C-alpha cells in the first residue's frame, strides 16, 4: 500500500505476493473501490482557496494544540503557516523563491502527521498488498464497504483494512500498519468531498490526534498575502537538485526472537553530511525509540546538492529491529 502524492518514498520489494491467497475478481473490485474513493476526494480544478486545519495532539506528556493553514493563489503562489506548541514556521512560496520565517528546527512529528493525512489520506494497492475480502459494515452510523488485506514487506506482515462509504464512495476509515484514520462530517468543495473531522491513533503507543478542517474559496484574493515577511530568509528554488546519499548507515543489532519492528526517524542532513534535529516520526515499539535515535544520529551522507552547491535536506531514516 502506497500513499498517493505522499511524503514518504516507497521502495518496491523484490518479492511480490499479489498472486497468493487472493481472488483476482475480489482484487479487481477492491482496486475499483479505492480508485473511486481517490476520485471523489480529488477536485478536478481548485480555485483560489484557504484551508485551515486545527488539531489537538494527545500523548503521554499531555495535550498540545496546533494548526496548519494554506492560502493558495492559483498560478502565483501559496502561503503556509505551521504552529505547534513553541514551534512556529511561515513559508511563502512564489514561482522562483521561498520566504521562510520562524522556527529553524525540523517540523514536529505530530504536525508532520497532520500534513500526511490532510486534506484526506489517499492510497493505491501495489504488489505488496494481498486482498482477502470485501465486506459490508456500518462505520460512523452509515453503510460502508470494507476491504480486508495484508501488506507483506519482507518478513513483516500487516493486517489492514480500508472502509469506503457505500453511498458516496469516500474513505471513512483506514487501518494501516497499526495506524487508524477515521474521516467524518464530509463537505463538498470544488467538486470533491473532504472530511471536516479527522481522527488519528496509533495502536502501538499513546499518540492520538483530532483534527478539524475547513476550506474556503477566496473570490477576491489579495496578492499581498504572498508578500515576504520582513524577517524572512529568502531561498531561491533549485534549478537542478541531487538528493543526499547514505555513506554509513548502521542498523540495530539483531536479537534471537522472531519479531520484526521498524522505527522511522526524520532528520535534517547538513551540508557536512551529518544528521541533525532527529525526531521519531513512526514507531512500532516506543521502547526502541531512544536506540533508534542514537543510531540515526550516527548515519552519514554525501550532502544534497542545489545548483552544484551543498545543501541541507530532510530525510526519512528507517531502523529495522529484528528479533528484539
C-alpha positions in Angstrom: 0.0 0.0 0.0 1.5 3.3 -1.0 0.1 6.8 -0.4 -1.0 8.9 -3.4 1.3 12.0 -3.5 2.6 11.0 -0.1 5.7 12.4 1.6 7.5 9.1 2.1 9.5 7.5 -0.7 8.2 4.0 -1.4 10.7 1.2 -2.2 9.2 -1.8 -4.1 10.2 -5.2 -2.5 11.9 -7.8 -4.7 9.5 -10.4 -3.5 5.9 -9.8 -4.8 2.9 -11.6 -3.4 -0.2 -10.3 -5.3 -0.7 -13.7 -6.8 -1.0 -15.5 -3.4 -4.2 -16.2 -1.4 -6.5 -13.8 -3.2 -9.3 -14.0 -5.8 -8.5 -11.9 -8.8 -12.1 -10.7 -9.1 -12.1 -9.6 -5.4 -8.8 -7.7 -6.0 -10.3 -6.0 -9.1 -13.3 -4.9 -7.1 -11.1 -3.6 -4.3 -8.9 -1.6 -6.7 -12.0 0.0 -8.3 -13.4 0.9 -4.9 -10.2 2.6 -3.9 -9.8 4.4 -7.2 -13.4 5.7 -6.9 -12.6 6.9 -3.3 -9.5 8.7 -4.6 -11.5 10.3 -7.4 -14.4 11.6 -5.3 -11.9 13.3 -2.9 -9.9 14.9 -5.7 -11.0 18.2 -7.1 -10.9 18.5 -10.9 -10.0 22.2 -10.6 -9.1 24.0 -7.4 -9.9 27.7 -7.1 -8.0 30.3 -5.0 -8.5 29.0 -1.5 -7.8 29.0 2.1 -7.5 25.7 4.0 -7.3 25.7 7.9 -6.6 22.6 10.0 -6.7 22.9 13.8 -5.9 20.0 16.0 -5.2 18.5 19.4 -2.4 16.0 19.9 -2.7 13.6 22.8 0.3 11.8 24.2 1.8 10.6 27.4 3.1 14.2 28.0 -0.4 15.6 27.8 -2.4 17.6 25.2 -1.0 20.1 22.8 -2.8 22.3 20.3 -1.6 23.1 16.8 -2.7 24.4 13.4 -1.8 24.5 9.8 -3.1 27.0 7.2 -2.6 27.2 3.5 -3.6 30.1 1.2 -3.3 29.3 -2.5 -3.4 31.9 -5.3 -3.5 29.6 -8.4 -0.7 30.2 -10.8 1.0 32.7 -8.4 2.0 31.0 -5.2 1.0 29.9 -1.7 1.4 30.9 1.9 1.7 28.2 4.6 1.8 28.7 8.4 2.6 25.9 10.9 2.0 26.1 14.7 2.5 23.5 17.4 3.5 24.3 20.9 6.5 26.6 20.7 7.1 25.7 17.1 6.1 28.4 14.5 7.0 28.5 10.8 5.8 30.6 7.9 6.7 29.8 4.3 5.6 31.9 1.4 6.2 30.2 -2.0 6.3 32.0 -5.3 7.5 30.8 -8.7 11.2 31.3 -8.1 11.7 31.5 -4.3 10.5 30.6 -0.8 10.5 33.2 2.0 11.0 31.4 5.4 10.3 32.9 8.8 10.1 31.4 12.2 11.5 28.2 13.9 14.6 26.9 12.2 14.2 23.3 13.5 12.6 20.4 11.9 8.7 20.2 11.9 7.5 18.3 14.9 6.3 14.7 14.3 2.7 15.4 15.3 2.4 18.3 12.9 4.0 16.3 10.1 1.5 13.5 10.7 -1.3 16.1 10.3 0.2 17.1 6.9 0.4 13.5 5.8 -3.3 12.7 6.4 -4.9 16.0 5.3 -6.9 17.1 3.4 -7.6 13.4 3.2 -5.4 10.3 3.1 -5.4 8.6 -0.3 -3.6 5.4 -1.4 -3.1 2.8 -4.0 -2.7 -1.0 -3.8 0.5 -2.5 -5.1 2.3 -5.9 -5.3 2.9 -5.9 -1.5 -0.9 -6.0 -0.8 -2.9 -9.2 -0.8 -6.6 -8.7 -0.9 -8.7 -11.2 1.2 -12.3 -10.0 1.2 -14.8 -7.1 0.8 -17.5 -7.0 3.5 -20.5 -4.8 4.3 -20.2 -2.9 7.6 -21.6 0.1 9.4 -19.0 2.8 10.1 -19.8 6.0 11.8 -23.5 5.1 11.7 -23.6 4.7 7.9 -23.3 1.8 5.5 -19.8 1.1 4.3 -17.8 -1.4 2.2 -14.6 -2.6 3.9 -11.6 -4.1 2.1 -9.6 -6.5 4.2 -6.0 -7.1 3.0 -2.5 -7.9 4.2 0.6 -5.9 3.3 3.7 -8.0 3.1 7.1 -6.3 3.4 9.9 -8.7 3.7 9.3 -10.8 6.8 6.8 -8.3 8.2 3.0 -8.6 7.5 0.4 -6.0 8.5 -3.3 -6.9 8.6 -5.0 -3.8 7.1 -8.5 -2.5 6.3 -9.9 0.3 4.3 -13.6 1.2 4.5 -15.4 3.4 2.0 -18.9 5.0 2.3 -21.4 2.8 0.5 -23.2 5.8 -1.0 -20.6 8.5 -1.7 -17.5 6.2 -2.1 -15.3 8.4 0.1 -12.8 6.8 2.5 -14.3 6.8 6.0 -11.8 4.6 7.9 -8.4 3.1 7.3 -6.3 0.8 9.5 -2.8 0.6 8.1 0.2 -0.9 9.9 -1.2 -0.1 13.3 -2.4 3.4 12.4 -6.1 4.1 12.3 -7.5 7.2 10.4 -11.2 8.0 10.7 -12.9 10.6 8.5 -16.3 12.2 9.2 -18.5 15.2 8.7 -17.7 15.4 5.0 -18.3 18.6 3.0 -18.2 19.4 -0.7 -15.5 21.7 -2.0 -14.7 22.4 -5.7 -16.3 19.2 -6.9 -14.8 16.9 -4.3 -15.6 15.5 -0.8 -13.3 16.3 2.1 -13.7 15.4 5.8 -14.4 18.2 8.3 -13.2 15.9 11.1 -10.2 13.5 11.0 -9.2 11.3 13.9 -5.8 9.5 14.0 -4.5 7.0 16.5 -1.6 4.6 16.6 -2.2 1.2 18.4 1.4 0.7 19.5 1.5 3.8 21.5 -0.4 6.6 23.2 -0.4 9.0 20.3 -3.8 10.4 19.2 -4.7 13.4 17.0 -8.1 15.0 16.5 -8.3 17.4 13.5 -10.9 19.9 12.4 -10.7 21.1 8.8 -12.2 23.8 6.7 -11.8 25.1 3.2 -12.9 28.4 1.8 -13.0 29.9 -1.7 -11.2 33.2 -2.0 -13.2 35.1 -4.6 -11.2 38.3 -4.2 -7.8 37.1 -3.3 -5.4 39.7 -2.1 -1.9 39.2 -3.7 -0.4 40.9 -0.7 -1.0 37.7 1.2 2.1 36.4 -0.7 4.3 39.3 0.4 7.5 38.1 2.2 7.6 38.7 6.0 10.2 41.4 6.9 12.3 39.0 8.9 12.2 36.1 6.3 15.1 34.3 4.8 14.8 34.2 1.0 15.7 30.9 -0.5 16.0 30.5 -4.3 14.4 27.4 -5.8 16.9 24.9 -7.2 17.3 24.6 -11.0 19.0 21.3 -10.5 18.9 19.2 -7.4 20.6 16.0 -6.2 19.4 14.3 -3.1 21.6 13.2 -0.2 23.1 9.7 -0.5 23.9 7.4 2.5 27.6 6.6 3.2 27.4 5.0 6.6 24.0 3.7 7.9 24.4 1.4 10.9 21.4 -0.8 11.8 20.4 -2.2 15.3 21.9 -5.5 16.3 19.6 -8.4 15.7 18.1 -10.4 18.6 17.1 -14.1 18.9 13.3 -13.6 18.6 11.0 -13.8 15.6 9.5 -10.3 15.8 10.4 -7.5 13.4 9.8 -3.8 14.2 10.6 -0.6 12.5 11.2 2.9 13.8 11.1 5.7 11.3 13.2 8.8 12.1 13.0 12.2 10.4 16.1 14.4 10.4 18.0 17.1 8.5 21.2 16.2 6.7 23.5 19.2 6.9 26.0 20.5 4.3 28.6 18.4 6.2 26.6 15.2 5.6 25.8 14.7 9.3 22.4 14.2 10.8 20.8 17.0 12.8 17.4 17.5 14.6 16.5 13.8 14.5 12.9 13.0 15.7 10.9 9.8 15.7 8.1 10.0 13.1 6.6 6.5 13.4 7.4 3.6 15.7 6.2 0.0 16.0 7.6 0.0 19.6 8.2 3.1 21.6 10.7 1.4 23.9 13.1 1.1 20.9 12.9 4.9 20.1 16.0 6.0 22.1 18.2 3.4 20.5 16.8 4.2 17.0 17.5 7.9 17.5 21.1 7.2 18.7 21.8 5.1 15.7 20.2 7.5 13.2 22.4 10.3 14.5 25.5 8.2 13.6 24.4 8.0 9.9 26.4 10.0 7.4 25.6 11.1 3.9 27.1 12.9 0.9 25.1 16.1 1.2 22.3 17.1 -1.1 23.3 19.5 -4.0 21.4 22.5 -5.1 22.7 24.0 -8.4 26.1 22.4 -7.7 26.4 23.6 -4.0 26.0 21.5 -0.9 22.5 22.0 0.6 20.5 20.8 3.6 17.8 18.1 3.0 15.2 16.5 5.2 15.4 12.6 5.1 13.5 9.7 6.5 15.7 7.0 8.1 14.2 3.6 8.9 15.8 1.5 11.6 14.9 -2.2 11.4 14.9 -4.2 14.7 14.9 -7.9 14.1 14.3 -10.4 16.8 14.2 -7.8 19.5 
